[in-house]
Amino acid sequence: MQERRFAGGETIFSEGDGSEEAFVISQGRVEVLKGQAENELRLAVLGPGDVFGEMGLLDERPRSATVRTLEPVVAKSVGREEFLGLLLHQPEQALGLLRALFERLRSANRLLAESAQGHDLAAAYTGTVPHVRIYPPPGVLDAAAATDGVAVSRFPYRVGRKPANRTEADLAFNDLSLADGAPYRISLNHFSLDLGPHGVVLRDRGSRLGARVNGERIGGGRGPDDIVLHGGDNEVLLSVELGPFAPAREPLALRIAVATA
């Protein structure tokens, strides 16, 4: 892989360009955009460890989106032959790339559905990237995280349970993994934070129990799959359902702070 450096505000490639290389971000953040000029739609904000540009290497078609840096970026570039070699001969890296592809497809399907419902997505997704911090309770991360919070550096930002074994590790795909013990309150892939038509959205990722967000039930087959977070502090409760004669477990409470400036 070759290291590449880009200035803040630089366009790495544009929609319609030829697809000759993919990138793995080492430092900095980029935004993935669809459309032209004033009609640009922000699809994602990616940070260290994320991959972009891989779809064009797989189908050999022109770039399907524009990628622009939000700040100075250092990334490693990989050509088509090297990229395909990773897929064929390094299964662990290939699994991570496939997870990224699946998440992109889910995001694209969601955007199409929201567009069909008449949402003005272009205005919503191209605004200032909000500042978001997650404050977990003591014990699920280190003490500093509970006090200072965990900065959300990309969107979507995925939260779930810390894997208990190798099999779970292969199935988990999270930016933030929280420790939990049986009976579990946190699903392996529980929820994500994303940029929605009206601000930061918490989306259920198919969790078994869902969550309560500011008192409202989300996901778990018992309510809507997403909710818009308001500015300031938001309360997220992750709980466990036990039988009528089993001892109850306290919900795991997270605080998510949202600021747009």
C-alpha positions in Angstrom: 0.0 0.0 0.0 1.2 3.5 -0.8 0.7 6.4 1.7 -1.2 9.4 0.3 -1.7 12.8 2.0 -4.6 15.2 1.2 -5.2 18.8 2.4 -8.4 19.8 4.2 -11.3 20.5 1.7 -9.5 18.6 -1.1 -11.6 16.4 -3.4 -9.9 12.9 -3.6 -12.1 11.8 -6.4 -15.4 12.9 -8.0 -18.5 11.0 -9.0 -18.0 9.7 -12.6 -14.2 9.5 -12.3 -12.4 6.3 -13.2 -11.9 3.7 -10.5 -8.2 2.9 -10.1 -7.6 2.6 -6.4 -9.3 2.2 -3.0 -8.2 4.0 0.2 -7.9 3.1 3.9 -7.9 6.1 6.2 -5.1 6.4 8.7 -5.7 9.9 9.9 -8.4 12.5 9.4 -12.0 12.4 8.1 -13.7 12.5 4.7 -17.3 13.0 3.6 -18.9 10.9 0.9 -21.2 12.9 -1.3 -23.7 12.2 -4.0 -24.9 14.7 -6.7 -23.6 18.0 -7.9 -23.0 21.4 -6.4 -26.0 22.7 -4.4 -27.8 19.3 -4.7 -25.0 17.4 -3.0 -26.2 14.7 -0.6 -23.9 13.6 2.2 -24.0 9.8 2.4 -21.4 9.3 5.2 -18.6 10.8 7.2 -15.7 8.3 7.4 -12.6 8.3 9.8 -9.5 6.3 10.7 -9.8 2.6 9.7 -12.6 3.2 7.2 -12.4 2.1 3.6 -13.7 4.1 0.6 -13.5 3.7 -3.2 -13.7 -0.1 -3.0 -16.9 -0.5 -5.0 -15.4 0.8 -8.2 -12.5 -1.7 -7.9 -15.0 -4.6 -7.6 -17.3 -3.7 -10.5 -14.8 -1.6 -12.6 -17.4 1.1 -13.1 -16.9 4.9 -12.7 -17.0 6.3 -9.2 -20.6 6.4 -7.8 -19.9 9.2 -5.4 -17.6 12.1 -4.6 -15.2 11.9 -1.6 -13.9 15.2 -0.1 -11.7 15.7 3.0 -13.1 17.5 6.1 -9.6 18.0 7.4 -6.1 17.0 6.5 -6.1 13.3 5.7 -3.5 10.5 5.5 -4.7 7.4 3.7 -3.2 4.2 2.2 -4.1 3.6 -1.4 -4.4 0.1 -2.9 -4.8 -0.8 -6.6 -7.2 -3.3 -8.1 -4.9 -6.3 -8.2 -3.7 -5.8 -4.6 -7.3 -5.2 -3.4 -8.5 -8.4 -5.0 -5.5 -10.3 -3.6 -6.6 -9.2 -0.1 -10.1 -10.5 -0.7 -8.9 -13.9 -2.0 -5.9 -14.5 0.4 -6.5 -12.6 3.6 -10.0 -13.6 4.8 -10.0 -11.5 7.9 -9.4 -8.3 6.0 -11.9 -9.4 3.4 -14.6 -9.8 6.0 -14.1 -6.3 7.1 -14.4 -5.0 3.6 -17.6 -7.0 3.1 -19.1 -5.6 6.3 -18.3 -2.1 5.0 -20.0 -2.9 1.7 -23.1 -4.3 3.4 -23.4 -1.2 5.6 -23.1 1.1 2.5 -25.9 -0.9 0.8 -28.1 -0.6 3.9 -27.5 3.2 4.0 -28.2 3.6 0.3 -31.5 1.6 0.6 -32.5 3.8 3.6 -31.8 7.0 1.7 -33.9 5.9 -1.2 -36.8 5.0 1.1 -36.6 8.4 2.8 -36.4 10.2 -0.5 -39.5 8.3 -1.7 -41.3 9.6 1.4 -40.6 13.2 0.3 -37.9 14.2 2.8 -35.6 17.0 1.7 -32.4 15.0 2.1 -30.1 17.3 0.3 -30.7 20.2 2.8 -30.4 17.8 5.8 -27.3 15.9 4.9 -25.0 18.7 3.8 -25.2 20.9 6.9 -22.4 21.2 9.5 -21.3 17.9 10.9 -22.5 17.9 14.5 -20.4 17.2 17.6 -21.6 14.1 19.4 -20.2 12.4 22.5 -21.4 9.1 24.2 -21.1 8.9 27.9 -21.3 5.2 29.1 -21.8 4.2 32.7 -18.7 3.2 34.7 -17.7 -0.4 34.2 -18.5 -0.9 30.5 -15.4 1.1 29.4 -12.6 2.7 31.3 -13.4 5.4 33.9 -12.1 8.2 31.7 -14.8 7.4 29.1 -17.6 7.6 31.6 -16.3 11.1 32.6 -15.0 12.6 29.4 -17.2 10.7 26.9 -16.4 9.0 23.6 -16.3 11.3 20.6 -18.3 10.2 17.6 -15.8 10.6 14.7 -17.8 9.2 11.8 -21.4 8.7 10.6 -22.8 6.1 10.7 -21.3 5.3 14.1 -22.0 1.7 15.3 -22.5 0.6 18.9 -22.8 -2.9 20.3 -21.7 -5.5 22.8 -18.1 -6.4 23.2 -17.7 -9.9 21.7 -17.3 -12.7 24.2 -15.5 -15.1 21.8 -14.0 -15.5 18.3 -17.3 -16.4 16.7 -19.0 -13.2 18.0 -15.9 -11.2 17.0 -16.4 -12.3 13.4 -20.1 -11.3 13.5 -19.7 -7.9 15.3 -19.1 -4.7 13.4 -18.9 -1.8 15.8 -17.0 1.5 16.3 -17.8 1.3 20.1 -18.0 -2.0 21.9 -19.5 -2.0 25.4 -18.8 -4.7 28.0 -21.9 -6.7 29.2 -22.6 -10.0 30.9 -25.4 -12.5 30.6 -28.3 -12.0 30.6 -27.3 -9.5 28.0 -28.7 -6.0 27.8 -26.7 -5.1 24.7 -27.0 -6.9 21.4 -23.9 -7.7 19.5 -24.8 -5.1 16.9 -27.3 -2.8 18.7 -27.7 0.7 17.3 -26.0 3.3 15.2 -25.9 7.1 15.1 -26.4 8.6 11.7 -27.1 11.9 10.0 -30.9 12.0 9.2 -33.3 14.5 7.6 -33.7 16.4 10.8 -30.4 16.0 12.6 -28.6 13.1 14.4 -30.6 9.9 14.3 -30.3 6.8 16.5 -31.2 3.7 14.5 -31.8 0.2 15.8 -29.6 -2.4 14.0 -31.9 -5.3 14.4 -31.3 -5.7 18.2 -33.5 -8.2 20.1 -34.5 -5.8 22.9 -34.2 -2.4 21.3 -33.8 0.7 23.6 -35.7 3.5 25.3 -34.5 6.9 24.0 -35.7 9.9 26.0 -38.5 7.7 27.3 -39.6 6.4 23.8 -39.3 2.7 22.8 -37.1 2.1 19.7 -36.5 -1.1 17.8 -36.7 -4.7 19.2 -39.9 -5.2 17.1 -41.8 -3.1 19.6 -41.5 0.4 18.1 -40.1 2.5 15.3 -36.5 1.7 14.2 -35.2 5.2 14.6 -35.6 8.5 16.5 -34.1 11.9 16.1 -32.0 13.0 19.0 -32.5 16.5 20.3 -29.7 19.1 21.0 -28.1 18.6 24.4 -28.3 15.5 26.5 -30.2 12.4 25.4 -30.9 9.4 27.7 -30.6 5.9 26.1 -31.6 2.9 28.2 -30.6 -0.6 27.2 -32.4 -3.3 29.1 -33.0 -7.0 29.4 -36.3 -8.9 29.6 -36.3 -11.7 32.1 -39.1 -14.1 33.1 -41.6 -13.1 35.9 -39.6 -15.1 38.5 -36.1 -14.0 37.5 -34.3 -11.2 39.3 -34.4 -8.0 37.4 -31.3 -6.3 36.0 -30.8 -2.6 36.0 -30.9 -1.0 32.5 -27.6 0.1 31.1 -27.9 3.9 30.8 -26.0 5.9 28.2 -26.0 9.7 27.8 -25.5 11.0 24.3 -24.7 14.7 24.0 -25.4 16.5 20.6 -24.0 19.9 19.7 -24.1 21.5 16.3 -21.5 24.2 17.0 
